[in-house]
């Protein structure tokens, strides 16, 4: 025989789980101190600058017209 489920309780439990997940995301997003946010931004900028500095430029240039 199948288990009897109270639909009202199931609906409310599902809503609570969704709210808890959203609260966790907000804690992560808003839970950083200003100094930590500034440090993280500075690290991202430094990493981007390092990546840009390590990019290779184009290869050897090819002549426009072949010499005959």
PDB file of N, H, CA, C and O in Angstrom:
ATOM      1  N   UNK A   1       0.844  -1.176   0.000  1.00  0.00           N
ATOM      2  CA  UNK A   1       0.000   0.000   0.000  1.00  0.00           C
ATOM      3  C   UNK A   1       0.891   1.241   0.000  1.00  0.00           C
ATOM      4  O   UNK A   1       1.964   1.246   0.603  1.00  0.00           O
ATOM      5  N   UNK A   2       0.445   2.266  -0.667  1.00  0.00           N
ATOM      6  H   UNK A   2      -0.426   2.262  -1.157  1.00  0.00           H
ATOM      7  CA  UNK A   2       1.213   3.500  -0.806  1.00  0.00           C
ATOM      8  C   UNK A   2       1.181   4.303   0.486  1.00  0.00           C
ATOM      9  O   UNK A   2       0.244   4.204   1.279  1.00  0.00           O
ATOM     10  N   UNK A   3       2.229   5.102   0.678  1.00  0.00           N
ATOM     11  H   UNK A   3       2.990   5.182   0.034  1.00  0.00           H
ATOM     12  CA  UNK A   3       2.308   5.948   1.864  1.00  0.00           C
ATOM     13  C   UNK A   3       1.449   7.191   1.655  1.00  0.00           C
ATOM     14  O   UNK A   3       1.466   7.797   0.584  1.00  0.00           O
ATOM     15  N   UNK A   4       0.712   7.557   2.673  1.00  0.00           N
ATOM     16  H   UNK A   4       0.698   7.065   3.543  1.00  0.00           H
ATOM     17  CA  UNK A   4      -0.152   8.726   2.594  1.00  0.00           C
ATOM     18  C   UNK A   4       0.693   9.972   2.851  1.00  0.00           C
ATOM     19  O   UNK A   4       1.456  10.034   3.815  1.00  0.00           O
ATOM     20  N   UNK A   5       0.540  10.974   1.958  1.00  0.00           N
ATOM     21  H   UNK A   5      -0.080  10.923   1.175  1.00  0.00           H
ATOM     22  CA  UNK A   5       1.323  12.202   2.057  1.00  0.00           C
ATOM     23  C   UNK A   5       0.377  13.369   2.253  1.00  0.00           C
ATOM     24  O   UNK A   5      -0.613  13.503   1.534  1.00  0.00           O
ATOM     25  N   UNK A   6       0.681  14.208   3.221  1.00  0.00           N
ATOM     26  H   UNK A   6       1.485  14.099   3.805  1.00  0.00           H
ATOM     27  CA  UNK A   6      -0.083  15.425   3.431  1.00  0.00           C
ATOM     28  C   UNK A   6       0.470  16.466   2.462  1.00  0.00           C
ATOM     29  O   UNK A   6       1.603  16.922   2.619  1.00  0.00           O
ATOM     30  N   UNK A   7      -0.313  16.835   1.478  1.00  0.00           N
ATOM     31  H   UNK A   7      -1.233  16.465   1.351  1.00  0.00           H
ATOM     32  CA  UNK A   7       0.148  17.740   0.424  1.00  0.00           C
ATOM     33  C   UNK A   7       0.471  19.125   0.962  1.00  0.00           C
ATOM     34  O   UNK A   7       1.400  19.772   0.478  1.00  0.00           O
ATOM     35  N   UNK A   8      -0.276  19.590   1.951  1.00  0.00           N
ATOM     36  H   UNK A   8      -1.031  19.065   2.344  1.00  0.00           H
ATOM     37  CA  UNK A   8      -0.015  20.904   2.531  1.00  0.00           C
ATOM     38  C   UNK A   8       1.357  20.922   3.181  1.00  0.00           C
ATOM     39  O   UNK A   8       2.117  21.873   2.997  1.00  0.00           O
ATOM     40  N   UNK A   9       1.682  19.886   3.936  1.00  0.00           N
ATOM     41  H   UNK A   9       1.065  19.113   4.085  1.00  0.00           H
ATOM     42  CA  UNK A   9       2.999  19.816   4.593  1.00  0.00           C
ATOM     43  C   UNK A   9       4.122  19.697   3.563  1.00  0.00           C
ATOM     44  O   UNK A   9       5.180  20.306   3.722  1.00  0.00           O
ATOM     45  N   UNK A  10       3.893  18.917   2.514  1.00  0.00           N
ATOM     46  H   UNK A  10       3.034  18.422   2.385  1.00  0.00           H
ATOM     47  CA  UNK A  10       4.914  18.759   1.474  1.00  0.00           C
ATOM     48  C   UNK A  10       5.166  20.074   0.764  1.00  0.00           C
ATOM     49  O   UNK A  10       6.313  20.423   0.485  1.00  0.00           O
ATOM     50  N   UNK A  11       4.095  20.811   0.470  1.00  0.00           N
ATOM     51  H   UNK A  11       3.163  20.527   0.697  1.00  0.00           H
ATOM     52  CA  UNK A  11       4.233  22.108  -0.202  1.00  0.00           C
ATOM     53  C   UNK A  11       5.000  23.096   0.672  1.00  0.00           C
ATOM     54  O   UNK A  11       5.867  23.820   0.181  1.00  0.00           O
ATOM     55  N   UNK A  12       4.684  23.127   1.961  1.00  0.00           N
ATOM     56  H   UNK A  12       3.980  22.539   2.360  1.00  0.00           H
ATOM     57  CA  UNK A  12       5.361  24.048   2.867  1.00  0.00           C
ATOM     58  C   UNK A  12       6.822  23.650   3.066  1.00  0.00           C
ATOM     59  O   UNK A  12       7.682  24.523   3.179  1.00  0.00           O
ATOM     60  N   UNK A  13       7.118  22.362   3.112  1.00  0.00           N
ATOM     61  H   UNK A  13       6.419  21.652   3.020  1.00  0.00           H
ATOM     62  CA  UNK A  13       8.497  21.903   3.262  1.00  0.00           C
ATOM     63  C   UNK A  13       9.324  22.289   2.038  1.00  0.00           C
ATOM     64  O   UNK A  13      10.481  22.693   2.157  1.00  0.00           O
ATOM     65  N   UNK A  14       8.714  22.158   0.863  1.00  0.00           N
ATOM     66  H   UNK A  14       7.774  21.830   0.767  1.00  0.00           H
ATOM     67  CA  UNK A  14       9.407  22.539  -0.365  1.00  0.00           C
ATOM     68  C   UNK A  14       9.684  24.041  -0.386  1.00  0.00           C
ATOM     69  O   UNK A  14      10.761  24.465  -0.806  1.00  0.00           O
ATOM     70  N   UNK A  15       8.730  24.839   0.058  1.00  0.00           N
ATOM     71  H   UNK A  15       7.855  24.494   0.399  1.00  0.00           H
ATOM     72  CA  UNK A  15       8.908  26.301   0.108  1.00  0.00           C
ATOM     73  C   UNK A  15      10.004  26.657   1.105  1.00  0.00           C
ATOM     74  O   UNK A  15      10.819  27.539   0.833  1.00  0.00           O
ATOM     75  N   UNK A  16      10.037  25.981   2.266  1.00  0.00           N
ATOM     76  H   UNK A  16       9.375  25.265   2.487  1.00  0.00           H
ATOM     77  CA  UNK A  16      11.077  26.258   3.259  1.00  0.00           C
ATOM     78  C   UNK A  16      12.460  25.926   2.707  1.00  0.00           C
ATOM     79  O   UNK A  16      13.416  26.663   2.947  1.00  0.00           O
ATOM     80  N   UNK A  17      12.571  24.835   1.977  1.00  0.00           N
ATOM     81  H   UNK A  17      11.794  24.236   1.782  1.00  0.00           H
ATOM     82  CA  UNK A  17      13.858  24.447   1.409  1.00  0.00           C
ATOM     83  C   UNK A  17      14.329  25.487   0.386  1.00  0.00           C
ATOM     84  O   UNK A  17      15.513  25.820   0.338  1.00  0.00           O
ATOM     85  N   UNK A  18      13.408  25.993  -0.423  1.00  0.00           N
ATOM     86  H   UNK A  18      12.446  25.722  -0.384  1.00  0.00           H
ATOM     87  CA  UNK A  18      13.761  27.030  -1.397  1.00  0.00           C
ATOM     88  C   UNK A  18      14.198  28.314  -0.720  1.00  0.00           C
ATOM     89  O   UNK A  18      15.156  28.951  -1.157  1.00  0.00           O
ATOM     90  N   UNK A  19      13.508  28.701   0.340  1.00  0.00           N
ATOM     91  H   UNK A  19      12.729  28.183   0.695  1.00  0.00           H
ATOM     92  CA  UNK A  19      13.881  29.904   1.079  1.00  0.00           C
ATOM     93  C   UNK A  19      15.237  29.740   1.756  1.00  0.00           C
ATOM     94  O   UNK A  19      16.021  30.687   1.823  1.00  0.00           O
ATOM     95  N   UNK A  20      15.512  28.535   2.258  1.00  0.00           N
ATOM     96  H   UNK A  20      14.875  27.766   2.204  1.00  0.00           H
ATOM     97  CA  UNK A  20      16.797  28.280   2.914  1.00  0.00           C
ATOM     98  C   UNK A  20      17.944  28.366   1.904  1.00  0.00           C
ATOM     99  O   UNK A  20      19.012  28.894   2.214  1.00  0.00           O
ATOM    100  N   UNK A  21      17.719  27.849   0.706  1.00  0.00           N
ATOM    101  H   UNK A  21      16.852  27.419   0.455  1.00  0.00           H
ATOM    102  CA  UNK A  21      18.760  27.919  -0.331  1.00  0.00           C
ATOM    103  C   UNK A  21      19.022  29.370  -0.729  1.00  0.00           C
ATOM    104  O   UNK A  21      20.171  29.768  -0.922  1.00  0.00           O
ATOM    105  N   UNK A  22      17.959  30.152  -0.850  1.00  0.00           N
ATOM    106  H   UNK A  22      17.026  29.828  -0.694  1.00  0.00           H
ATOM    107  CA  UNK A  22      18.118  31.561  -1.203  1.00  0.00           C
ATOM    108  C   UNK A  22      18.818  32.320  -0.078  1.00  0.00           C
ATOM    109  O   UNK A  22      19.630  33.206  -0.344  1.00  0.00           O
ATOM    110  N   UNK A  23      18.512  31.985   1.167  1.00  0.00           N
ATOM    111  H   UNK A  23      17.852  31.266   1.383  1.00  0.00           H
ATOM    112  CA  UNK A  23      19.159  32.628   2.308  1.00  0.00           C
ATOM    113  C   UNK A  23      20.651  32.308   2.343  1.00  0.00           C
ATOM    114  O   UNK A  23      21.466  33.178   2.649  1.00  0.00           O
ATOM    115  N   UNK A  24      21.011  31.060   2.030  1.00  0.00           N
ATOM    116  H   UNK A  24      20.348  30.354   1.781  1.00  0.00           H
ATOM    117  CA  UNK A  24      22.432  30.687   1.984  1.00  0.00           C
ATOM    118  C   UNK A  24      23.174  31.498   0.924  1.00  0.00           C
ATOM    119  O   UNK A  24      24.284  31.976   1.156  1.00  0.00           O
ATOM    120  N   UNK A  25      22.548  31.646  -0.238  1.00  0.00           N
ATOM    121  H   UNK A  25      21.646  31.258  -0.427  1.00  0.00           H
ATOM    122  CA  UNK A  25      23.181  32.427  -1.308  1.00  0.00           C
ATOM    123  C   UNK A  25      23.345  33.883  -0.888  1.00  0.00           C
ATOM    124  O   UNK A  25      24.369  34.501  -1.178  1.00  0.00           O
ATOM    125  N   UNK A  26      22.345  34.431  -0.208  1.00  0.00           N
ATOM    126  H   UNK A  26      21.513  33.929   0.028  1.00  0.00           H
ATOM    127  CA  UNK A  26      22.439  35.817   0.247  1.00  0.00           C
ATOM    128  C   UNK A  26      23.504  35.974   1.314  1.00  0.00           C
ATOM    129  O   UNK A  26      24.192  36.994   1.350  1.00  0.00           O
ATOM    130  N   UNK A  27      23.656  34.987   2.181  1.00  0.00           N
ATOM    131  H   UNK A  27      23.098  34.158   2.151  1.00  0.00           H
ATOM    132  CA  UNK A  27      24.697  35.062   3.207  1.00  0.00           C
ATOM    133  C   UNK A  27      26.072  35.099   2.571  1.00  0.00           C
ATOM    134  O   UNK A  27      26.952  35.835   3.019  1.00  0.00           O
ATOM    135  N   UNK A  28      26.255  34.316   1.544  1.00  0.00           N
ATOM    136  H   UNK A  28      25.540  33.718   1.180  1.00  0.00           H
ATOM    137  CA  UNK A  28      27.546  34.302   0.855  1.00  0.00           C
ATOM    138  C   UNK A  28      27.773  35.641   0.153  1.00  0.00           C
ATOM    139  O   UNK A  28      28.859  36.215   0.231  1.00  0.00           O
ATOM    140  N   UNK A  29      26.749  36.128  -0.526  1.00  0.00           N
ATOM    141  H   UNK A  29      25.866  35.662  -0.589  1.00  0.00           H
ATOM    142  CA  UNK A  29      26.890  37.359  -1.310  1.00  0.00           C
ATOM    143  C   UNK A  29      27.065  38.592  -0.427  1.00  0.00           C
ATOM    144  O   UNK A  29      27.914  39.437  -0.711  1.00  0.00           O
ATOM    145  N   UNK A  30      26.289  38.700   0.620  1.00  0.00           N
ATOM    146  H   UNK A  30      25.599  38.013   0.850  1.00  0.00           H
ATOM    147  CA  UNK A  30      26.295  39.900   1.443  1.00  0.00           C
ATOM    148  C   UNK A  30      27.102  39.746   2.726  1.00  0.00           C
ATOM    149  O   UNK A  30      27.239  40.702   3.489  1.00  0.00           O
ATOM    150  N   UNK A  31      27.630  38.571   2.967  1.00  0.00           N
ATOM    151  H   UNK A  31      27.519  37.795   2.347  1.00  0.00           H
ATOM    152  CA  UNK A  31      28.270  38.308   4.246  1.00  0.00           C
ATOM    153  C   UNK A  31      29.733  38.698   4.324  1.00  0.00           C
ATOM    154  O   UNK A  31      30.350  38.528   5.376  1.00  0.00           O
ATOM    155  N   UNK A  32      30.307  39.213   3.252  1.00  0.00           N
ATOM    156  H   UNK A  32      29.806  39.351   2.398  1.00  0.00           H
ATOM    157  CA  UNK A  32      31.717  39.578   3.272  1.00  0.00           C
ATOM    158  C   UNK A  32      31.908  40.978   3.836  1.00  0.00           C
ATOM    159  O   UNK A  32      31.096  41.874   3.606  1.00  0.00           O
ATOM    160  N   UNK A  33      32.976  41.146   4.565  1.00  0.00           N
ATOM    161  H   UNK A  33      33.636  40.418   4.752  1.00  0.00           H
ATOM    162  CA  UNK A  33      33.316  42.470   5.064  1.00  0.00           C
ATOM    163  C   UNK A  33      33.862  43.307   3.907  1.00  0.00           C
ATOM    164  O   UNK A  33      34.277  42.772   2.879  1.00  0.00           O
ATOM    165  N   UNK A  34      33.853  44.618   4.093  1.00  0.00           N
ATOM    166  H   UNK A  34      33.516  45.052   4.928  1.00  0.00           H
ATOM    167  CA  UNK A  34      34.310  45.508   3.027  1.00  0.00           C
ATOM    168  C   UNK A  34      35.765  45.227   2.676  1.00  0.00           C
ATOM    169  O   UNK A  34      36.129  45.216   1.500  1.00  0.00           O
ATOM    170  N   UNK A  35      36.593  45.001   3.680  1.00  0.00           N
ATOM    171  H   UNK A  35      36.297  45.011   4.635  1.00  0.00           H
ATOM    172  CA  UNK A  35      38.011  44.731   3.425  1.00  0.00           C
ATOM    173  C   UNK A  35      38.175  43.456   2.600  1.00  0.00           C
ATOM    174  O   UNK A  35      39.038  43.391   1.725  1.00  0.00           O
ATOM    175  N   UNK A  36      37.351  42.445   2.875  1.00  0.00           N
ATOM    176  H   UNK A  36      36.650  42.499   3.586  1.00  0.00           H
ATOM    177  CA  UNK A  36      37.441  41.198   2.112  1.00  0.00           C
ATOM    178  C   UNK A  36      36.992  41.408   0.668  1.00  0.00           C
ATOM    179  O   UNK A  36      37.584  40.849  -0.255  1.00  0.00           O
ATOM    180  N   UNK A  37      35.938  42.221   0.472  1.00  0.00           N
ATOM    181  H   UNK A  37      35.458  42.675   1.222  1.00  0.00           H
ATOM    182  CA  UNK A  37      35.481  42.509  -0.897  1.00  0.00           C
ATOM    183  C   UNK A  37      36.548  43.267  -1.670  1.00  0.00           C
ATOM    184  O   UNK A  37      36.801  42.963  -2.836  1.00  0.00           O
ATOM    185  N   UNK A  38      37.183  44.260  -1.028  1.00  0.00           N
ATOM    186  H   UNK A  38      36.977  44.506  -0.081  1.00  0.00           H
ATOM    187  CA  UNK A  38      38.227  45.043  -1.694  1.00  0.00           C
ATOM    188  C   UNK A  38      39.411  44.147  -2.040  1.00  0.00           C
ATOM    189  O   UNK A  38      39.968  44.242  -3.134  1.00  0.00           O
ATOM    190  N   UNK A  39      39.793  43.280  -1.112  1.00  0.00           N
ATOM    191  H   UNK A  39      39.340  43.203  -0.223  1.00  0.00           H
ATOM    192  CA  UNK A  39      40.908  42.366  -1.356  1.00  0.00           C
ATOM    193  C   UNK A  39      40.593  41.413  -2.508  1.00  0.00           C
ATOM    194  O   UNK A  39      41.446  41.169  -3.361  1.00  0.00           O
ATOM    195  N   UNK A  40      39.384  40.879  -2.536  1.00  0.00           N
ATOM    196  H   UNK A  40      38.691  41.078  -1.843  1.00  0.00           H
ATOM    197  CA  UNK A  40      38.999  39.971  -3.616  1.00  0.00           C
ATOM    198  C   UNK A  40      39.013  40.692  -4.962  1.00  0.00           C
ATOM    199  O   UNK A  40      39.455  40.124  -5.961  1.00  0.00           O
ATOM    200  N   UNK A  41      38.535  41.934  -5.000  1.00  0.00           N
ATOM    201  H   UNK A  41      38.176  42.395  -4.188  1.00  0.00           H
ATOM    202  CA  UNK A  41      38.541  42.703  -6.248  1.00  0.00           C
ATOM    203  C   UNK A  41      39.971  42.981  -6.700  1.00  0.00           C
ATOM    204  O   UNK A  41      40.278  42.894  -7.889  1.00  0.00           O
ATOM    205  N   UNK A  42      40.848  43.317  -5.748  1.00  0.00           N
ATOM    206  H   UNK A  42      40.598  43.389  -4.782  1.00  0.00           H
ATOM    207  CA  UNK A  42      42.245  43.588  -6.093  1.00  0.00           C
ATOM    208  C   UNK A  42      42.913  42.327  -6.635  1.00  0.00           C
ATOM    209  O   UNK A  42      43.697  42.394  -7.581  1.00  0.00           O
ATOM    210  N   UNK A  43      42.606  41.197  -6.042  1.00  0.00           N
ATOM    211  H   UNK A  43      41.969  41.143  -5.273  1.00  0.00           H
ATOM    212  CA  UNK A  43      43.184  39.928  -6.536  1.00  0.00           C
ATOM    213  C   UNK A  43      42.690  39.612  -7.937  1.00  0.00           C
ATOM    214  O   UNK A  43      43.463  39.151  -8.777  1.00  0.00           O
ATOM    215  N   UNK A  44      41.399  39.858  -8.203  1.00  0.00           N
ATOM    216  H   UNK A  44      40.771  40.233  -7.521  1.00  0.00           H
ATOM    217  CA  UNK A  44      40.872  39.615  -9.556  1.00  0.00           C
ATOM    218  C   UNK A  44      41.548  40.521 -10.569  1.00  0.00           C
ATOM    219  O   UNK A  44      41.892  40.077 -11.664  1.00  0.00           O
ATOM    220  N   UNK A  45      41.743  41.793 -10.215  1.00  0.00           N
ATOM    221  H   UNK A  45      41.464  42.153  -9.325  1.00  0.00           H
ATOM    222  CA  UNK A  45      42.407  42.734 -11.123  1.00  0.00           C
ATOM    223  C   UNK A  45      43.854  42.332 -11.376  1.00  0.00           C
ATOM    224  O   UNK A  45      44.328  42.401 -12.510  1.00  0.00           O
ATOM    225  N   UNK A  46      44.555  41.914 -10.331  1.00  0.00           N
ATOM    226  H   UNK A  46      44.169  41.859  -9.410  1.00  0.00           H
ATOM    227  CA  UNK A  46      45.946  41.488 -10.473  1.00  0.00           C
ATOM    228  C   UNK A  46      46.047  40.263 -11.364  1.00  0.00           C
ATOM    229  O   UNK A  46      46.932  40.178 -12.215  1.00  0.00           O
ATOM    230  N   UNK A  47      45.142  39.315 -11.170  1.00  0.00           N
ATOM    231  H   UNK A  47      44.422  39.383 -10.478  1.00  0.00           H
ATOM    232  CA  UNK A  47      45.155  38.107 -11.994  1.00  0.00           C
ATOM    233  C   UNK A  47      44.843  38.444 -13.454  1.00  0.00           C
ATOM    234  O   UNK A  47      45.441  37.872 -14.366  1.00  0.00           O
ATOM    235  N   UNK A  48      43.915  39.367 -13.673  1.00  0.00           N
ATOM    236  H   UNK A  48      43.430  39.832 -12.932  1.00  0.00           H
ATOM    237  CA  UNK A  48      43.594  39.777 -15.041  1.00  0.00           C
ATOM    238  C   UNK A  48      44.795  40.466 -15.684  1.00  0.00           C
ATOM    239  O   UNK A  48      45.072  40.252 -16.864  1.00  0.00           O
ATOM    240  N   UNK A  49      45.507  41.290 -14.921  1.00  0.00           N
ATOM    241  H   UNK A  49      45.282  41.464 -13.962  1.00  0.00           H
ATOM    242  CA  UNK A  49      46.690  41.968 -15.454  1.00  0.00           C
ATOM    243  C   UNK A  49      47.783  40.957 -15.788  1.00  0.00           C
ATOM    244  O   UNK A  49      48.453  41.080 -16.813  1.00  0.00           O
ATOM    245  N   UNK A  50      47.959  39.975 -14.938  1.00  0.00           N
ATOM    246  H   UNK A  50      47.414  39.875 -14.106  1.00  0.00           H
ATOM    247  CA  UNK A  50      48.957  38.930 -15.222  1.00  0.00           C
ATOM    248  C   UNK A  50      48.599  38.158 -16.473  1.00  0.00           C
ATOM    249  O   UNK A  50      49.466  37.847 -17.290  1.00  0.00           O
ATOM    250  N   UNK A  51      47.323  37.848 -16.623  1.00  0.00           N
ATOM    251  H   UNK A  51      46.619  38.101 -15.959  1.00  0.00           H
ATOM    252  CA  UNK A  51      46.877  37.109 -17.795  1.00  0.00           C
ATOM    253  C   UNK A  51      47.084  37.939 -19.057  1.00  0.00           C
ATOM    254  O   UNK A  51      47.545  37.415 -20.072  1.00  0.00           O
ATOM    255  N   UNK A  52      46.751  39.221 -19.006  1.00  0.00           N
ATOM    256  H   UNK A  52      46.377  39.646 -18.182  1.00  0.00           H
ATOM    257  CA  UNK A  52      46.952  40.096 -20.164  1.00  0.00           C
ATOM    258  C   UNK A  52      48.434  40.231 -20.487  1.00  0.00           C
ATOM    259  O   UNK A  52      48.805  40.300 -21.658  1.00  0.00           O
ATOM    260  N   UNK A  53      49.281  40.269 -19.472  1.00  0.00           N
ATOM    261  H   UNK A  53      48.980  40.212 -18.520  1.00  0.00           H
ATOM    262  CA  UNK A  53      50.714  40.393 -19.692  1.00  0.00           C
ATOM    263  C   UNK A  53      51.324  39.139 -20.296  1.00  0.00           C
ATOM    264  O   UNK A  53      52.371  39.205 -20.941  1.00  0.00           O
ATOM    265  N   UNK A  54      50.681  38.003 -20.092  1.00  0.00           N
ATOM    266  H   UNK A  54      49.831  37.949 -19.568  1.00  0.00           H
ATOM    267  CA  UNK A  54      51.217  36.743 -20.594  1.00  0.00           C
ATOM    268  C   UNK A  54      50.684  36.385 -21.972  1.00  0.00           C
ATOM    269  O   UNK A  54      51.071  35.365 -22.543  1.00  0.00           O
ATOM    270  N   UNK A  55      49.797  37.217 -22.512  1.00  0.00           N
ATOM    271  H   UNK A  55      49.482  38.045 -22.048  1.00  0.00           H
ATOM    272  CA  UNK A  55      49.238  36.919 -23.825  1.00  0.00           C
ATOM    273  C   UNK A  55      50.316  37.032 -24.888  1.00  0.00           C
ATOM    274  O   UNK A  55      51.186  37.902 -24.831  1.00  0.00           O
ATOM    275  N   UNK A  56      50.238  36.154 -25.833  1.00  0.00           N
ATOM    276  H   UNK A  56      49.532  35.448 -25.879  1.00  0.00           H
ATOM    277  CA  UNK A  56      51.179  36.196 -26.944  1.00  0.00           C
ATOM    278  C   UNK A  56      50.630  37.128 -28.000  1.00  0.00           C
ATOM    279  O   UNK A  56      49.429  37.146 -28.270  1.00  0.00           O
ATOM    280  N   UNK A  57      51.513  37.895 -28.589  1.00  0.00           N
ATOM    281  H   UNK A  57      52.489  37.880 -28.369  1.00  0.00           H
ATOM    282  CA  UNK A  57      51.091  38.753 -29.691  1.00  0.00           C
ATOM    283  C   UNK A  57      51.082  37.900 -30.947  1.00  0.00           C
ATOM    284  O   UNK A  57      51.433  36.721 -30.901  1.00  0.00           O
ATOM    285  N   UNK A  58      50.690  38.477 -32.050  1.00  0.00           N
ATOM    286  H   UNK A  58      50.405  39.435 -32.088  1.00  0.00           H
ATOM    287  CA  UNK A  58      50.650  37.729 -33.305  1.00  0.00           C
ATOM    288  C   UNK A  58      52.004  37.123 -33.637  1.00  0.00           C
ATOM    289  O   UNK A  58      53.001  37.490 -33.016  1.00  0.00           O
ATOM    290  N   UNK A  59      52.067  36.249 -34.552  1.00  0.00           N
ATOM    291  H   UNK A  59      51.256  35.950 -35.056  1.00  0.00           H
ATOM    292  CA  UNK A  59      53.304  35.586 -34.938  1.00  0.00           C
ATOM    293  C   UNK A  59      54.122  36.439 -35.868  1.00  0.00           C
ATOM    294  O   UNK A  59      53.884  37.642 -35.979  1.00  0.00           O
ATOM    295  N   UNK A  60      55.079  35.843 -36.536  1.00  0.00           N
ATOM    296  H   UNK A  60      55.272  34.866 -36.446  1.00  0.00           H
ATOM    297  CA  UNK A  60      55.878  36.606 -37.505  1.00  0.00           C
ATOM    298  C   UNK A  60      54.983  37.092 -38.635  1.00  0.00           C
ATOM    299  O   UNK A  60      54.086  36.385 -39.094  1.00  0.00           O
ATOM    300  N   UNK A  61      55.252  38.322 -39.069  1.00  0.00           N
ATOM    301  H   UNK A  61      55.981  38.896 -38.696  1.00  0.00           H
ATOM    302  CA  UNK A  61      54.420  38.896 -40.106  1.00  0.00           C
ATOM    303  C   UNK A  61      54.747  38.286 -41.455  1.00  0.00           C
ATOM    304  O   UNK A  61      55.909  38.033 -41.776  1.00  0.00           O
ATOM    305  N   UNK A  62      53.719  38.057 -42.230  1.00  0.00           N
ATOM    306  H   UNK A  62      52.776  38.263 -41.969  1.00  0.00           H
ATOM    307  CA  UNK A  62      53.913  37.524 -43.564  1.00  0.00           C
ATOM    308  C   UNK A  62      54.023  38.685 -44.540  1.00  0.00           C
ATOM    309  O   UNK A  62      53.349  39.699 -44.358  1.00  0.00           O
ATOM    310  N   UNK A  63      54.849  38.567 -45.565  1.00  0.00           N
ATOM    311  H   UNK A  63      55.396  37.744 -45.713  1.00  0.00           H
ATOM    312  CA  UNK A  63      54.959  39.664 -46.535  1.00  0.00           C
ATOM    313  C   UNK A  63      53.641  39.832 -47.294  1.00  0.00           C
ATOM    314  O   UNK A  63      52.907  38.872 -47.532  1.00  0.00           O
ATOM    315  N   UNK A  64      53.371  41.079 -47.660  1.00  0.00           N
ATOM    316  H   UNK A  64      53.967  41.858 -47.466  1.00  0.00           H
ATOM    317  CA  UNK A  64      52.122  41.374 -48.377  1.00  0.00           C
ATOM    318  C   UNK A  64      52.140  40.773 -49.782  1.00  0.00           C
ATOM    319  O   UNK A  64      51.157  40.187 -50.235  1.00  0.00           O
ATOM    320  N   UNK A  65      53.294  40.931 -50.471  1.00  0.00           N
ATOM    321  H   UNK A  65      54.093  41.407 -50.103  1.00  0.00           H
ATOM    322  CA  UNK A  65      53.386  40.420 -51.845  1.00  0.00           C
ATOM    323  C   UNK A  65      54.595  39.490 -51.951  1.00  0.00           C
ATOM    324  O   UNK A  65      55.664  39.788 -51.419  1.00  0.00           O
ATOM    325  N   UNK A  66      54.424  38.397 -52.620  1.00  0.00           N
ATOM    326  H   UNK A  66      53.555  38.155 -53.053  1.00  0.00           H
ATOM    327  CA  UNK A  66      55.577  37.506 -52.798  1.00  0.00           C
ATOM    328  C   UNK A  66      56.601  38.143 -53.733  1.00  0.00           C
ATOM    329  O   UNK A  66      56.238  38.769 -54.728  1.00  0.00           O
ATOM    330  N   UNK A  67      57.868  37.982 -53.410  1.00  0.00           N
ATOM    331  H   UNK A  67      58.163  37.473 -52.601  1.00  0.00           H
ATOM    332  CA  UNK A  67      58.914  38.544 -54.261  1.00  0.00           C
ATOM    333  C   UNK A  67      59.193  37.575 -55.400  1.00  0.00           C
ATOM    334  O   UNK A  67      59.280  36.365 -55.186  1.00  0.00           O
ATOM    335  N   UNK A  68      59.333  38.111 -56.619  1.00  0.00           N
ATOM    336  H   UNK A  68      59.261  39.093 -56.793  1.00  0.00           H
ATOM    337  CA  UNK A  68      59.518  37.259 -57.795  1.00  0.00           C
ATOM    338  C   UNK A  68      60.916  37.293 -58.314  1.00  0.00           C
ATOM    339  O   UNK A  68      61.225  36.626 -59.301  1.00  0.00           O
TER     340      UNK A  68
END
